[in-house]
Amino acid sequence: MLTRLADCKPDLADLIEGHDATTAIGAAVPPPPRDKKTLGIADSVESFLKLLYDSPGKPSTETFFRGHSDATYELTPSLLRKWDNGDWQFMPSEDRLCKELLIAHHDEFQGDQFCFDRLVRMQHYGLPTRLLDISGNPLVALFFACSGKPKTDGEVIVFNVASSGVKYYDSDTVSCLSNLSNLTYAQKNEVDLSLDLDTFNKTDVVGKLLHHIKSEKGFFEGRIVPDDLGSIVCVKAKQTNTRIKSQSGAFLLFGQEATLPDAGQDGIEISRVKIHAKEHILAQLDRININATTVYPSIDQTAVHLRDQYQSLQPV
């Protein structure tokens, strides 16, 4: 990493060469501990719900959930994920990814009024976006936590979001964050969130961002708050497809260079439930009609679920 930095920043080469990092080469250096608040361990639907009910409620908050089949997964949207060496996987191509999908399937997006609506649809079809799916239904999150990696501990993340911070699809802040997807990677790198309000809004790159925002909101006042542009907001989306409806879907929308700590942030408190005995829990969930057919209400997923459900047992 230091060698690559010296190549990119030759003026720092002397400082980098003087840094003795040889002792770390080949050493088994564990990652720093993650700051997680854990409510407990669940090995059944009953124990999972009991942990949720025993957790004290927060006034003036709304609760959302997300399931991870592997407890080591991080709360990072697919667009913001990196390779092991620290390079972006998708971020430099965000604007091109969105435009190429719009070009190929323009008719699918005709009814989408806002950029956020388009991002939700793109997320639905599997394109990497700056959205992180969350659900208002804890049992749906539990299903996802148990789907895949049967021998690995899963996790349900519980988000207590301040009600005042929950946005809707037509929010101005949501428009600002969503339209970052229309900027090129070079333009995103020009965004300086440390500037004061007036100076920030006079920069060329903010002018380009405003152009995209005004294309969907002609009345939008040309003043973007830098802190808002770097925030993470909880957004309730339109119920435009059966998957969002079935999963009680909402989203965390990540702004410029935004990261969500394991402990949460101001307005978003995070706790977790570790999940054991996945196969047993999936069987319990199926008895109350939480399965691939109801969570993924598409004909292909229904067909797979029916195939697995009615497959005859292999003869001994």
N, C-alpha and C positions, 0 to 999 in steps of 0.2 A: 504493500500500500504506500509506504514511504517512497519507494523507488518510482512508482507511478506519479506521485505528487511532485517529485523532483523533475520528472519529464514534463509535466504540465506547467510547473512554476519554476523555471530555471533560476529565478532570483532567490529562491529559497533553498537551492541545492546545498550551499555551504552549511546552513543550519541543519538540514536533514542528514548530511553526511556525518555531522558531529553527534548525532543522536545514537546512542548505543542500544540497539534493539536485539543484539545477537543472543542475549540470554533467553529471549522468548521463543527463538526458533526451535521448533520441534517439541516445545514444552507443552504439557497437557494443562492448558490454562482454562479453567471452567468459566462459563459465562457468569456475569453478575446475577445474583438472585433476583427473581421477579417479585415485585411487590403486589401480591395478590391477597385479597380478602376472601376467605373461603367460608361458606356457611356450613359445609359438612359434606359427607359422602352419601350418595343414594344408590341403592341396589334394587329398587323397585319403584313403581309409580307412587305407591303410598308414602314411602320414605322421602321421595323427592318433593311431593306436595307438602308433607309435614314440615320440611326444612323451609319451604317458602312461607307457609303460614306462621311458623315460629319466628321468622325474621320480622323485626318491628317495621311497621309501615311508616312512610314519610309523608307528612302533610304537603299538599300543593305539589305533588309529583305524579308523573305517569310512569308505569313500569313496562319495560320491554325485555325481550329475551333473545338470545342467540345460542345455537347449539354447535359445538365443535366435536367432531369425532375423535380428535386428538387434543388432549389438554395442553399440549405444548404450542398449539397454534396461536398466532398473535392476532390482535384486532386491527387488521390492515386490509383495506380494499384491494382487490386484485390488481388495479392499476398501479398501486403504490408499492407493490412487492418488489424485492430486489434479489439478485443472485447472491451467492455466498461471498463473492468478492466485493459486494457493495454496489455493483452496477444495477441500474434500473432494468426491469424486464420489459415494461410496456410504456412507461411515462413519456419518453421522448417521441413516441408515435401516437399520443392520445388524439390529437386533432385529426390525423390521417385515419386512424381506426374508425372514428365516428363518421367521417365523411365517406369512407369507402363503403360502410354498411348502409348509409343513407342513399348512396348512389345505386347500390345493388338492389335495395328493397325500399325504394322511395314510397311506394303505395302504403306500406305498413305504418309509416309515420305521418300520414296525411292528417290524421285527427289529433296530433299532438300539438298543443298550443304553445307550450313552453319548452325550453331546452331541458329542464329537469324531467319533463314527461318523456322526452326522447331518451335520456339517460336511463330511466327506469325500464323502458322497453328494451334498450340495448342490453342492460343487465339481465333481463329476463331471458334473452337469447344467448347469453354466455359471453358477451363482449366484456373485456376488462374496463371497468369504470371506477370513478371515485366514490361509488356508493357501497355501503356495507349493509347487507340485509339484516333486519331485526324483526321480531314478531311480537304481537300483543298476546299471543297464545303460548303459555309455558309448555304445554304438551307437544306443540309443534317443534319447539326448540329442543325438547327432550328427544323427540324422534330423530332429529338431525344429529344430536349428540351420540345416538346409538347406531346410526347408519354408517357402516364402514368400520374397518379396523376393529373387529370383534374382541381381540385380545388386548387392545390398548385402552387405557382410561379415557373416557370422554369428559366433556365439560359443558355445563349450561351457564352462560354469562347472564347476569341480571343487571339491567340498567334502570336506575331510578333517575328519571330526567325531570328537572324542574318544569312544571307546567308552563311557566312563562317563557321557557326556552324552546318549546315544541313549535315548529314551524309547519306551514302548509305549503302545498305545491305552488301557490301563487305568491309566496313571500318575496319581497325585494331582495332580502339577503340570500335566499335560495337561488334567485336568478343570477346574482353576482357570482356565487360559488359555482353554479352549474356551467355558466358561460366561460369559465376558465378552460373548459374542454375545447373551446374554439380557438384558443391561442396556440401558436406554435411553441415548441420547446424553447427556442431561443427567446421568444417573447416572454414566456413564463420566467425565464432567468433574469429578465430585466425588471421584474416586479420587486420593488423595495418596500417592504412593509414597515420599515423603521422610519420612513418619512412622515412629516406632519401632514395633516389632512389636506391643506391647500396645495402644498408642494406635490403630494402624492397624486392628486387629481389633475395636475398640470402635466404629468409625464405622458409621453407618447403612447406607451404600452397601455396605460389606463384609458386613454382615448380610444384605443382599438377595442378594449374590453367593453367600454360604454357603447360603442357602435353595435356590438353583438347584443347587448342587453336591450338597447332601444329598438332593435329589430323585432323583439317580442313584446316590449313595453315602451311604446312611444312617449308615454308621459313620465318616464323615469327621470328623476332629478339627477343631474350629472355630478353627484358627490358620493364616492364610495369610501367607507370607513376602512382604513388599512387593517385594523384588528379584526373586523368582520370577515375580511377576505382570507384571513389565515385561520379561521375558526372551524370547529366541527359542530354541525347542527343536526338535530333530530327532525326528520321531515315525514309528515303523513302524506302519502301519495294518493292519487286518484285510483279508485278500484277499477282499473281499465282492463284487467285480464283475470281469468279464473284463478291463476296461481296466487296473485296478490290477495284476492278475496279469501282463498282457502287457508293461506298462511297468516292472515291478519297482518299483512305486511306494512312495514314502515322502513325507513332507511336512516343511516347516519351518513351525512354528506360531508366529505372532507375538503377543506379549502387548501389554499396555497401552502405547501410544505407543512401541512398539519399532521400531527401524530397524536394518538390517544394512549396515554399511559395506562398500565395495568390497573392502577388505583383509581382511574377516572380523572376528571377535571372539574373545574367549577361548573356546576349545573348538571353534571353527569356523574352520578355515583355508581361504582361498579362493584359487584360481589359475584361469587361463583359457587356452583355446586359440582363436585366431582362425581362422575358417573361410572359405576361398576355394573357387572352382570347385564351387558347390553342385550344379549339374545332374550333373556327373561323379560326385560323391560319392553322390548319390541313386541313380544307375544302379548303382554298385558295391554299395550297400546292398541294392538290390532283388535282386541276384544271390545274396545270402546271406539272403534272405527277411526283410529289415527294410524294410517298406513300410507304406502306409496300412492294408492289410488286417490285418497282424499287430500294428501299434501301436495302431490303433483297431479292435478286433475286433467291430464292430457291423455289422449287415446293410447299413445305408445307406452306411457308409464303404467296405465291401467292394464294393458295387455301383459306387460312383464309381471306385474303383481299377480294377475290371474294365473299366468303360466306357472309361477312359483307355488301358488296356493294349491293348485289342482294337479300338480305333477305327482304321478304315482311314485310310491317309495320304491327304491331300488331293491329288487329281490335278493334275498340272502343266498 
